[in-house]
Amino acid sequence: MEKSAMMGDFEKPKVLTDNPSLEPDWLTKKGNNWDREETWWDRDTKGRTERNYSGVGVNLFYILLLLAELILWIKVLVIWRTTSTPGYAVSILLPLLLPSLCLPVLAVLHSLTKGRLSYSSACMLLPPPSPVLLHLLILYRKLQGEEHVKLSLAVRSAGFVQSLLMSFPLVIIALVTLVRNTVGDDLVDMADLHRHLNMHSLQGLAATLSLINLVVSTLRFNERETGRAVSILVGLPFLFTNIGFRLIGYAVLFAYFETAWILLCLGLLFCVSALGVQLGAGETVCGRLCRKVLGDQEEPRRENSGPGVVGALLLSVANVAVPAGYNRDVSLGHCLGRGWRMLIVGWVGTILVHTLVIHHSIVSDVPNTYTGLAPVDMSMIMPKTGLAVNIPNMAGGLNLRLVLPQTKMTMEGEHPASYELQTSHQQDILVAMLVPVLLVLFTVPFTILRMLLLGWNCALTRQEREGDLEEEDDGVTPRPGKTRNCLTVCCGVSGMMMFTSLLMIVVMVYVFVLMQSLTSPLTKEPS
């Protein structure tokens, strides 16, 4: 009796037959030690839906885009190895490897936050171009009619990170090489630009694909819960103009500034981005402090209060490159505060830093002499012409007729014509002021319009007439005020005009680059 009583004070030993693998409980399906959450790689066989054939096109587009971008940049890398500056090949190789190195690490850390360690999810992000296997997996689940909501969120996040690690630096490298090969110490030679574009003709196409991937991935990460009309008509121009302005600023920064100044500018941009994220963050310590400084009322504490310290840090790093996390999307880790504060702080800080960089580079580093070559070969076709002369009072009259057939005139020169343009210091200062201002003006209407339409969608509403039944108080959708409507219309009209002008400029630039890439460079007459 005493022995049985003593044994009752202790727990019975566990039987190991139910768990023969001897793995930790939190790694097995039977473990109850952790409250594990379903993760994006889990397959929900019960939640079946109709086969999504319409959504397959997006994943096919991404698969082709990622493969084409990787192949073209590898070809560009091979060409740079044979030039006099092979260091650019290493600069291109590093961004090509970064997604396959960083995405698996982030996947492992994310799996730990969900209560389970998964190496299989990380292995899916290893093969380049990452995350192409995720697109293949979600493509298969769409065709099978399986649930793929969490996998879709993972694809959006992984695609956004891939564009920041690979596409963003590759576009900057392409712009930096273009600037350094065109702008010299004493003059700006357009003939060098022609030779560079002709020799590296694939680099322009590769940079275009990288820019498309960057803009589309950022759009899918930020505008997931936005209506289709606002996403395309407002979100896309807003991201395109702001990303383009930042790319130009970073290209000038890395082309002309020393390492210490580059680190200083990047530090300032990070501080501005971190301040904007904290102003728009949820229940973080810095976010509450910023709201108290601005005099905001205390909001009730929510269960999901937005990104934590690590999430806010990652959003701050992402905002140094592109606008990110401003649309209150809880599933993708956006800030849950007032997104307009985050947008305006990041926009103003970015403009101040990059405009100063561009202005200083034009005044100090760009020379005042511009030279180039122009072809003189010309071919002209003259149509059939006739000449009739009638002089009746000359020795009984004179009548002369001359008919010239259709002729072709060809002018050929042994060497192309050369031109040279020299500007004064006052003109350089004027250009240094106009260029940043024009670049900023392209971003103004779309940025204001995006801030105005945060949380709003475009929809048709029925016109109220006399005699209609009054709407019930419950369920009435909020309507924007007069100020918001007026600013929306004004910014929409000005944005449409700006975007039309910007589109024409982009088309002309691409036509010029295409012509320079496909034609042979001209050779200067020996002196």
Secondary structure, DSSP 8 states (H G I E B T S, - for coil): -HHHHHHHTS-----GGG-TT---GGGSTT--SS-----TT---SS-B----STTHHHHHHHHHHHHHHHHHHHHHHHHHHTSS-THHHHHHHHHHHHHHHHHHHHHHHHHHHTT---SHHHHTT-SSSTTHHHHHHHHHHHHHTB--HHHHHHHHHHHHHHIIIIIHHHHHHHHHHHHHHHB-SS-EEHHHHHHHHHHTHHHHHHHHHHHHHHHHHHHHHHSTTS-HHHIIIIIHHHHHHHHHHHHHHHHHHHHHS-HHHHHHHHHHHHHHHHHHHHHT-SS-HHHHHHHHHHT-------SS-S--HHHHHHHHHHHHHS--S-S--GGGT---S-HHHHHHHHHHHHHHHHHHHHHHHHHHTS-SEEEEEE---EEEEE--EEEEEEETTSTT-EEEEEEE--EEEEE--SS-EEEEEE--HHHHHHHHHHHHHHHHHHHHHHHHHHHHTTT----------TT-----STT------HHHHHHHHHHHHHHHHHHHHHHHHHHHHHHHHHHHHHS--------
